[in-house]
Amino acid sequence: MCALLAVLTGSAAAAPAPRQTERSKQKVLAEKTRAGIQQKLAELKREVSKTESEREDAADTLAESEEAISNANRQLRELAGEQSETNATVAALAASQQQLADTIASQKQQLARLLREQYVAGNEDRIKLLLSGDNPNRINRDLQLMAYVSKAQAKLLGSLHGNLAAVASNRDKAENAREELNEIAQEEREQKAVLEKEKARRAALLGTLSNRLAEQRKEIGGLERDEQRMAGLVDKLSKLIKEQAEAAAAEQRRQEALAAARAKAAEQARLLAEAKKAERKAERERERERERERLAREAAKKPPKLDPRTGAKIPPVPVPVPMDPIDDDEPPVVAQTPEPKAEPAAPRKPDIALAPAMPEGAFASLRGKLRTPVSGKLAARFGAKRGSGPSWKGMFIKAAEGSEVRAVAGGRVVFARWMRGFGNLILVDHGSEYLSIYGNNQALLKREGDAVKGGDPIASAGNTGGNEESGLYFEIRHKGAAVDPAGWVNF
C-alpha cells in the first residue's frame, strides 16, 4: 500500500544541471577524427606549391576570403540539416511524452481504484476466508483469485514505475534537444555574420584587383602553370590513395592470417584433447580386461558347484567387472587453445580513409550514363584552345552563382580546399584510378573523407580563383590523364 501511495503522490526528479550536449561531444570527436587526414592533405598541397615559382598571383589575395565564404556556406548547410533532424526529434519526443502521460494517468486511476477497494475490504480477507468454515474448494479458488489480483497489482505498479522512468528520460532527451537547437541557432547567427563580412571583403578585393586578374587570365604561362599544378595534385593524391589502399589490404591480410592461426591452434588443441581422452578410455578398457582375467583365474581355482537334483556341474557365472564411474560422469575435455605468437602491431590507420566508396570497375561501367554536374550552358569544351594558350583539359559550364553542383557518380571526396587557378576545388575518387574534378566553386559542401552518392550536392557554383564568369570547371581523369567528359556525361 505504501508503495502504491508513493507512486501516486511522488513527483518526477528535478531537471539535470546544464551540461555539454551530445551534439557538442560528437562535433569535437569528428574534428579530432578529421585532423590527421587534413594535415596530410595540407602538406600535399604545400608540396605541389613548392614546384612552381613564388611569383605573386592576384587570385591568391582572394584565397582567404573565398575559403571563409565556402566554409561559412557549408556550415550553414550542415546546420540547416541538423536543425531539421533535431526538430523532428523534438516532435517525436513530444508525441512520446504525451502518450506516456496519458498512459500514466490511466495507470494512476487504476491504482487509486485498487487502493479504495483494498481499504474498503480491509487487509483480513485471507484470514476471514480461512476461518469462514466455507467449502475448502471455494476457499482455495478465492485465495487463488486474490493471488492473481495481487500479481496484477504488482505488474501494474512495475509498469507505472517504468513509465515514470521513461518520462524522466524523455524529459532529459527533450532538454538536450532544445539545448542543441539553441546551439545551432547561435552558430547560424555567427556563420551568417561571417558570410556577410567575407562577401563584403571579397567584393572590395575584386574591385581593386579586377585589372590585374584580367591581365593574368590572358597570360599563357599562368594557364600552363595551372595545368601543371592540377597534374601534380592528381599525381600526389593518386599515390596517397594507393598507399592507403595497400595499407588497408596489408592490414586485412594480417587480420586474416591471425584469424587463420587462431583457428589452426584451436583445431590442434581440440584434436590433442580428443586424443588424450581416447587414450584414457583405452587405458581404462585395458584395466577392465585385466580385472576380468584376474577374476576368471580366481573362479577357476574354486571347486565347481553341483546341481543337487542332477549332480551336474553348474557353469560359473561370469563375474561382472564394475564400470569405472568416470565413463559416464567424466565432464567433456575443454581444449585449451594456445595463443598464437604475437605479431608486430600494424601501422596506425589513417584517421579517415581516402579509398573510394565504389567497387573497382563500377565507374567505368557508367561511361555515357553520368549525370550532368550542374545545370547551365556549356561554354568551353575539352580540347578547345584557350586563346593562344593550352587547350582545355576539361569543360566549363556557365551557371548562376550558388547553383548546386552534384557528384556525377558515387565515390569519396579526397580533396576539398582552395587552390590557385581553380579556387574552391573538390575532387572525388571513383575507384580504378578515376577522378572527377569540380573547380571555381563558391562553396564546398563536403569534407575530405566523405562518401558521396551520384547526384549528391557537393558544392555550389561560383567564380572563385580569379575566374571571370560564374560556373563550374569540370574534369574527369583516369590514371592522371584528362579524358573528354563528353564521352561520359549526358549534357
C-alpha positions as CSV (number, residue, x, y, z in Angstrom):
1,M,0.0,0.0,0.0
2,C,2.8,2.4,0.9
3,A,4.5,1.7,-2.4
4,L,1.2,2.5,-4.3
5,L,0.8,5.7,-2.4
6,A,4.4,6.7,-3.1
7,V,3.9,6.2,-6.8
8,L,0.6,8.2,-6.8
9,T,2.0,11.1,-4.8
10,G,5.6,11.1,-6.0
11,S,6.9,13.8,-8.3
12,A,9.4,13.5,-11.1
13,A,13.1,14.0,-10.5
14,A,14.4,17.5,-10.8
15,A,15.8,18.5,-14.2
16,P,19.6,17.8,-14.6
17,A,22.1,20.6,-14.3
18,P,23.2,22.2,-17.5
19,R,25.8,20.1,-19.3
20,Q,27.5,19.6,-22.7
21,T,25.1,18.4,-25.3
22,E,25.6,15.2,-27.3
23,R,25.9,17.2,-30.4
24,S,28.9,19.2,-29.0
25,K,30.6,15.9,-28.0
26,Q,30.1,14.4,-31.4
27,K,31.4,17.6,-33.1
28,V,34.6,17.5,-31.0
29,L,35.1,13.8,-31.8
30,A,34.5,14.4,-35.5
31,E,37.1,17.2,-35.6
32,K,39.7,15.0,-33.9
33,T,39.0,12.2,-36.4
34,R,39.5,14.5,-39.4
35,A,42.6,16.2,-38.1
36,G,45.0,13.6,-39.3
37,I,43.9,13.5,-43.0
38,Q,43.5,17.3,-43.1
39,Q,47.2,17.6,-42.0
40,K,48.3,15.2,-44.7
41,L,46.4,17.0,-47.4
42,A,47.7,20.3,-46.3
43,E,51.2,19.0,-46.6
44,L,50.4,17.6,-50.0
45,K,49.1,21.0,-51.2
46,R,52.3,22.7,-49.9
47,E,54.4,20.1,-51.8
48,V,52.5,20.9,-55.0
49,S,53.1,24.6,-54.5
50,K,56.8,24.2,-54.0
51,T,57.3,23.1,-57.6
52,E,56.3,26.4,-59.0
53,S,57.8,29.9,-58.8
54,E,56.9,32.1,-55.9
55,R,55.7,34.9,-58.2
56,E,52.6,36.7,-56.8
57,D,49.2,35.8,-58.2
58,A,46.4,38.3,-57.8
59,A,43.9,35.5,-57.1
60,D,45.9,34.5,-54.0
61,T,44.8,37.7,-52.4
62,L,41.2,36.3,-52.6
63,A,42.1,32.9,-51.2
64,E,41.4,33.5,-47.5
65,S,38.1,35.3,-48.2
66,E,36.9,32.7,-50.7
67,E,37.8,29.8,-48.3
68,A,36.0,31.6,-45.5
69,I,32.9,32.1,-47.7
70,S,33.0,28.4,-48.6
71,N,33.3,27.3,-45.0
72,A,30.5,29.5,-43.9
73,N,28.2,28.3,-46.6
74,R,29.0,24.6,-45.8
75,Q,28.5,25.2,-42.1
76,L,25.1,26.9,-42.7
77,R,24.0,24.0,-44.9
78,E,25.1,21.5,-42.3
79,L,23.4,23.5,-39.5
80,A,20.2,23.6,-41.5
81,G,20.3,19.8,-41.8
82,E,21.0,19.4,-38.1
83,Q,18.2,21.8,-37.3
84,S,15.7,19.8,-39.4
85,E,16.8,16.5,-37.7
86,T,16.7,18.0,-34.2
87,N,13.2,19.5,-34.8
88,A,12.0,16.1,-35.9
89,T,13.5,14.5,-32.8
90,V,11.8,17.2,-30.6
91,A,8.4,16.5,-32.3
92,A,8.8,12.7,-31.8
93,L,9.8,13.2,-28.1
94,A,6.8,15.5,-27.6
95,A,4.4,12.9,-29.1
96,S,6.0,10.1,-27.0
97,Q,5.8,12.3,-23.8
98,Q,2.1,12.9,-24.4
99,Q,1.5,9.2,-24.9
100,L,3.4,8.3,-21.7
101,A,1.4,11.0,-19.8
102,D,-1.9,9.5,-20.9
103,T,-0.8,6.0,-20.0
104,I,0.5,7.1,-16.6
105,A,-2.8,9.0,-15.9
106,S,-4.8,5.8,-16.7
107,Q,-2.5,3.6,-14.6
108,K,-2.8,6.0,-11.6
109,Q,-6.6,5.9,-11.9
110,Q,-6.4,2.1,-11.8
111,L,-4.1,2.1,-8.8
112,A,-6.4,4.6,-7.0
113,R,-9.4,2.4,-7.6
114,L,-7.4,-0.6,-6.3
115,L,-6.4,1.3,-3.2
116,R,-10.0,2.3,-2.4
117,E,-11.2,-1.3,-2.9
118,Q,-8.4,-2.6,-0.7
119,Y,-9.2,-0.1,2.0
120,V,-12.9,-0.9,2.0
121,A,-12.3,-4.7,2.1
122,G,-9.6,-4.4,4.7
123,N,-6.4,-6.5,5.0
124,E,-8.0,-9.5,6.7
125,D,-9.6,-11.0,3.5
126,R,-7.4,-14.1,3.5
127,I,-7.8,-14.8,7.2
128,K,-11.5,-14.4,7.0
129,L,-11.7,-16.9,4.2
130,L,-9.5,-19.4,6.1
131,L,-11.7,-19.1,9.2
132,S,-15.0,-18.9,7.5
133,G,-15.6,-22.7,7.6
134,D,-16.8,-22.5,4.0
135,N,-16.2,-25.2,1.3
136,P,-12.4,-25.8,1.1
137,N,-12.5,-25.8,-2.7
138,R,-14.2,-22.5,-2.8
139,I,-11.7,-21.1,-0.3
140,N,-8.8,-22.4,-2.4
141,R,-10.4,-20.8,-5.5
142,D,-10.9,-17.5,-3.8
143,L,-7.3,-17.5,-2.5
144,Q,-6.0,-18.1,-6.0
145,L,-8.1,-15.3,-7.3
146,M,-6.6,-13.0,-4.7
147,A,-3.2,-14.1,-5.7
148,Y,-3.9,-13.2,-9.3
149,V,-5.2,-9.8,-8.2
150,S,-2.0,-9.2,-6.2
151,K,0.1,-10.2,-9.2
152,A,-1.9,-7.9,-11.5
153,Q,-1.3,-5.0,-8.9
154,A,2.4,-5.7,-8.8
155,K,2.6,-5.8,-12.6
156,L,0.7,-2.5,-12.9
157,L,2.9,-1.0,-10.3
158,G,6.1,-2.1,-12.1
159,S,4.7,-0.8,-15.4
160,L,4.0,2.6,-13.8
161,H,7.5,2.8,-12.4
162,G,8.9,2.0,-15.8
163,N,6.7,4.7,-17.5
164,L,7.7,7.3,-14.9
165,A,11.4,6.5,-15.6
166,A,10.7,6.8,-19.3
167,V,9.1,10.2,-18.7
168,A,12.2,11.4,-16.9
169,S,14.4,10.0,-19.7
170,N,12.3,11.7,-22.3
171,R,12.4,15.0,-20.4
172,D,16.2,14.8,-20.4
173,K,16.4,14.0,-24.1
174,A,14.0,16.8,-24.9
175,E,16.0,19.3,-22.8
176,N,19.2,18.1,-24.6
177,A,17.5,18.6,-28.0
178,R,16.3,22.1,-27.0
179,E,19.9,23.0,-26.0
180,E,21.2,21.7,-29.3
181,L,18.6,23.8,-31.2
182,N,19.9,26.9,-29.2
183,E,23.5,25.9,-30.1
184,I,22.5,25.6,-33.8
185,A,20.7,28.9,-33.8
186,Q,23.7,30.7,-32.2
187,E,26.1,29.1,-34.7
188,E,23.9,30.0,-37.6
189,R,23.9,33.6,-36.5
190,E,27.7,33.6,-36.2
191,Q,28.1,31.9,-39.6
192,K,25.8,34.3,-41.3
193,A,27.7,37.2,-39.8
194,V,31.0,35.7,-41.1
195,L,29.5,35.1,-44.5
196,E,28.3,38.7,-44.9
197,K,31.6,40.1,-43.7
198,E,33.6,37.9,-46.1
199,K,31.4,38.6,-49.0
200,A,31.9,42.3,-48.5
201,R,35.6,41.8,-48.1
202,R,35.8,39.8,-51.4
203,A,33.8,42.4,-53.3
204,A,36.2,45.1,-52.1
205,L,39.2,43.0,-53.1
206,L,37.7,42.2,-56.5
207,G,37.2,45.9,-57.1
208,T,40.9,46.6,-56.5
209,L,42.2,43.5,-58.3
210,S,40.0,43.4,-61.4
211,N,42.6,44.8,-63.8
212,R,45.4,42.5,-62.5
213,L,43.1,39.5,-62.6
214,A,42.1,40.3,-66.2
215,E,45.8,40.6,-67.3
216,Q,46.8,37.3,-65.6
217,R,43.9,35.4,-67.2
218,K,45.5,36.2,-70.6
219,E,49.0,35.0,-69.6
220,I,49.8,31.7,-71.4
221,G,52.3,30.9,-68.7
222,G,49.7,31.2,-66.0
223,L,47.4,28.7,-67.7
224,E,50.2,26.3,-68.2
225,R,51.2,26.6,-64.5
226,D,47.6,25.9,-63.5
227,E,47.6,22.7,-65.6
228,Q,50.9,21.6,-64.0
229,R,49.6,22.3,-60.6
230,M,46.5,20.2,-61.2
231,A,48.6,17.4,-62.7
232,G,50.9,17.5,-59.7
233,L,47.9,17.4,-57.3
234,V,46.3,14.5,-59.0
235,D,49.6,12.6,-59.1
236,K,50.3,13.0,-55.4
237,L,46.7,12.3,-54.5
238,S,46.8,9.1,-56.5
239,K,50.0,8.0,-54.7
240,L,48.4,8.8,-51.3
241,I,45.2,6.8,-52.2
242,K,47.3,3.9,-53.5
243,E,49.4,3.9,-50.3
244,Q,46.2,3.8,-48.1
245,A,44.7,1.1,-50.2
246,E,47.9,-1.0,-49.9
247,A,48.0,-0.4,-46.1
248,A,44.3,-1.4,-45.8
249,A,44.9,-4.6,-47.9
250,A,48.0,-5.4,-45.8
251,E,46.0,-4.9,-42.6
252,Q,43.2,-7.2,-43.9
253,R,45.8,-9.9,-44.8
254,R,47.3,-9.6,-41.4
255,Q,44.0,-10.0,-39.7
256,E,43.1,-12.9,-41.9
257,A,46.4,-14.6,-41.1
258,L,45.9,-14.0,-37.4
259,A,42.4,-15.5,-37.6
260,A,43.7,-18.5,-39.5
261,A,46.4,-19.0,-37.0
262,R,43.9,-18.9,-34.1
263,A,41.6,-21.3,-35.9
264,K,44.5,-23.7,-36.6
265,A,45.7,-23.5,-33.0
266,A,42.1,-24.2,-31.8
267,E,41.8,-27.2,-34.1
268,Q,45.1,-28.6,-32.9
269,A,44.1,-28.2,-29.3
270,R,40.8,-29.9,-30.0
271,L,42.5,-32.9,-31.7
272,L,45.0,-33.1,-28.9
273,A,42.3,-33.1,-26.2
274,E,40.3,-35.8,-28.1
275,A,43.4,-37.9,-28.5
276,K,44.1,-37.7,-24.7
277,K,40.5,-38.6,-23.9
278,A,40.7,-41.6,-26.3
279,E,43.9,-42.8,-24.7
280,R,42.5,-42.6,-21.2
281,K,39.4,-44.5,-22.4
282,A,41.6,-47.2,-24.0
283,E,43.7,-47.5,-20.8
284,R,40.5,-47.9,-18.7
285,E,39.3,-50.6,-21.1
286,R,42.7,-52.4,-20.7
287,E,42.4,-52.2,-17.0
288,R,38.9,-53.7,-17.0
289,E,40.1,-56.6,-19.3
290,R,43.0,-57.3,-16.8
291,E,40.4,-57.3,-14.0
292,R,38.2,-59.8,-15.9
293,E,41.1,-62.1,-16.5
294,R,42.0,-62.0,-12.8
295,L,38.5,-62.8,-11.7
296,A,38.4,-65.6,-14.2
297,R,41.5,-67.1,-12.8
298,E,40.2,-66.9,-9.3
299,A,37.0,-68.5,-10.3
300,A,38.9,-71.4,-12.0
301,K,40.6,-72.3,-8.7
302,K,37.4,-72.7,-6.8
303,P,35.7,-76.2,-6.8
304,P,32.8,-76.4,-9.2
305,K,29.2,-76.2,-7.8
306,L,26.9,-79.3,-8.4
307,D,23.2,-79.3,-9.2
308,P,21.6,-81.1,-6.1
309,R,19.0,-82.7,-8.3
310,T,21.1,-84.0,-11.1
311,G,24.6,-83.8,-9.7
312,A,25.8,-82.0,-12.9
313,K,28.3,-79.2,-12.7
314,I,26.9,-75.7,-12.7
315,P,28.8,-73.5,-15.1
316,P,30.3,-70.5,-13.3
317,V,28.5,-67.2,-13.7
318,P,30.8,-64.5,-15.2
319,V,31.7,-62.0,-12.6
320,P,30.8,-58.6,-13.9
321,V,33.6,-56.0,-13.8
322,P,32.4,-52.8,-12.2
323,M,32.3,-50.0,-14.7
324,D,34.5,-47.0,-14.0
325,P,32.1,-44.3,-13.0
326,I,34.2,-41.8,-14.8
327,D,33.0,-43.3,-18.1
328,D,29.6,-41.8,-17.5
329,D,30.3,-38.8,-15.4
330,E,33.5,-37.5,-16.9
331,P,33.0,-33.9,-18.0
332,P,33.9,-33.1,-21.6
333,V,37.5,-32.1,-22.0
334,V,37.8,-28.4,-22.8
335,A,40.5,-27.7,-25.3
336,Q,43.0,-25.1,-24.2
337,T,43.7,-23.0,-27.2
338,P,47.3,-21.8,-27.2
339,E,47.7,-18.2,-28.2
340,P,49.5,-17.8,-31.5
341,K,52.7,-15.9,-31.4
342,A,52.2,-12.2,-31.1
343,E,52.7,-10.4,-34.4
344,P,54.1,-6.9,-34.7
345,A,51.5,-4.2,-34.4
346,A,50.1,-2.9,-37.7
347,P,50.9,0.7,-38.6
348,R,48.2,3.1,-37.5
349,K,45.4,3.5,-40.0
350,P,44.7,6.9,-41.4
351,D,42.1,8.9,-39.5
352,I,39.8,9.0,-42.5
353,A,40.2,6.6,-45.4
354,L,40.6,8.1,-48.9
355,A,39.9,4.8,-50.6
356,P,37.0,5.1,-53.0
357,A,33.4,4.2,-51.9
358,M,32.7,2.5,-55.2
359,P,33.8,-1.1,-56.1
360,E,36.5,-1.5,-58.7
361,G,35.2,-1.2,-62.2
362,A,31.9,0.3,-61.2
363,F,32.7,3.8,-62.6
364,A,33.9,2.5,-66.0
365,S,30.5,0.8,-66.5
366,L,28.8,4.2,-66.2
367,R,30.5,5.6,-69.3
368,G,28.0,7.7,-71.3
369,K,25.5,7.5,-68.4
370,L,26.8,10.0,-65.9
371,R,24.5,12.9,-64.8
372,T,25.4,16.5,-65.5
373,P,27.3,18.0,-62.6
374,V,25.4,21.4,-62.8
375,S,22.6,22.9,-64.7
376,G,23.9,25.5,-67.1
377,K,25.3,26.4,-70.5
378,L,28.3,24.6,-71.9
379,A,30.8,27.4,-72.6
380,A,34.1,25.6,-73.2
381,R,34.7,22.0,-74.4
382,F,37.5,19.6,-73.8
383,G,40.4,20.0,-76.3
384,A,39.3,23.5,-77.4
385,K,42.1,26.2,-77.5
386,R,42.1,28.7,-74.7
387,G,43.0,31.7,-76.8
388,S,46.6,31.3,-77.8
389,G,47.3,29.2,-74.7
390,P,47.0,25.5,-74.0
391,S,43.8,23.6,-74.7
392,W,41.1,22.9,-72.2
393,K,41.7,19.7,-70.1
394,G,38.0,19.7,-69.1
395,M,35.0,21.8,-69.7
396,F,33.5,25.0,-68.3
397,I,29.7,25.2,-67.7
398,K,28.2,28.6,-67.1
399,A,25.8,28.6,-64.1
400,A,24.3,31.1,-61.8
401,E,26.2,31.7,-58.6
402,G,25.1,29.3,-55.9
403,S,23.7,26.7,-58.3
404,E,24.0,23.2,-56.8
405,V,27.0,21.1,-58.1
406,R,26.3,17.4,-57.8
407,A,28.6,14.4,-57.9
408,V,28.4,12.6,-61.3
409,A,28.7,9.2,-59.6
410,G,29.4,7.6,-56.2
411,G,32.8,7.9,-54.6
412,R,34.8,9.5,-51.9
413,V,35.9,13.1,-51.5
414,V,39.7,13.2,-51.5
415,F,40.4,16.9,-51.8
416,A,38.2,19.9,-50.8
417,R,40.0,23.2,-50.4
418,W,41.1,26.3,-52.2
419,M,43.9,26.0,-54.9
420,R,45.4,28.7,-57.1
421,G,43.9,28.7,-60.6
422,F,40.9,26.7,-59.6
423,G,39.5,28.4,-56.5
424,N,37.4,26.3,-54.2
425,L,38.2,22.8,-55.6
426,I,36.8,19.4,-54.8
427,L,37.9,16.0,-56.2
428,V,36.0,12.8,-55.9
429,D,37.7,9.4,-56.3
430,H,35.6,6.8,-58.0
431,G,38.0,3.9,-57.8
432,S,40.0,2.2,-60.6
433,E,42.1,5.4,-60.7
434,Y,39.2,7.6,-61.9
435,L,38.7,11.1,-60.5
436,S,36.1,13.7,-61.2
437,I,37.2,17.4,-60.6
438,Y,35.0,20.4,-59.8
439,G,36.6,23.8,-59.7
440,N,35.7,27.6,-59.3
441,N,33.0,26.7,-56.7
442,Q,31.5,29.4,-54.4
443,A,31.3,26.8,-51.6
444,L,32.4,23.3,-50.9
445,L,29.6,21.4,-49.2
446,K,31.5,18.1,-48.4
447,R,34.6,17.4,-46.4
448,E,37.7,15.3,-47.2
449,G,36.9,11.7,-46.5
450,D,33.1,12.0,-47.0
451,A,31.5,9.2,-49.1
452,V,29.1,10.5,-51.7
453,K,26.4,9.0,-54.0
454,G,25.8,10.0,-57.6
455,G,23.6,13.1,-57.5
456,D,24.6,14.3,-54.0
457,P,25.2,18.0,-53.7
458,I,28.9,18.5,-53.1
459,A,29.4,22.2,-53.9
460,S,27.8,25.4,-55.2
461,A,28.9,27.1,-58.4
462,G,30.8,30.4,-58.3
463,N,33.8,32.2,-59.8
464,T,36.5,31.7,-57.2
465,G,40.1,31.5,-58.0
466,G,40.0,34.7,-60.1
467,N,37.6,33.3,-62.7
468,E,35.7,35.9,-64.8
469,E,32.4,34.1,-65.1
470,S,30.3,32.2,-62.6
471,G,30.0,28.5,-63.3
472,L,31.8,25.2,-62.9
473,Y,35.1,23.9,-64.2
474,F,34.7,20.1,-64.6
475,E,37.3,17.4,-65.5
476,I,37.5,13.6,-65.5
477,R,40.9,12.0,-65.1
478,H,42.0,8.4,-65.4
479,K,45.4,7.3,-64.2
480,G,46.3,11.0,-64.0
481,A,45.4,11.9,-67.6
482,A,42.5,14.1,-68.5
483,V,39.8,12.5,-70.6
484,D,36.9,14.1,-72.6
485,P,33.9,14.4,-70.2
486,A,31.6,14.5,-73.2
487,G,32.1,10.7,-73.7
488,W,31.0,10.1,-70.1
489,V,28.3,12.7,-69.2
490,N,24.9,13.3,-70.9
491,F,24.9,17.0,-71.4
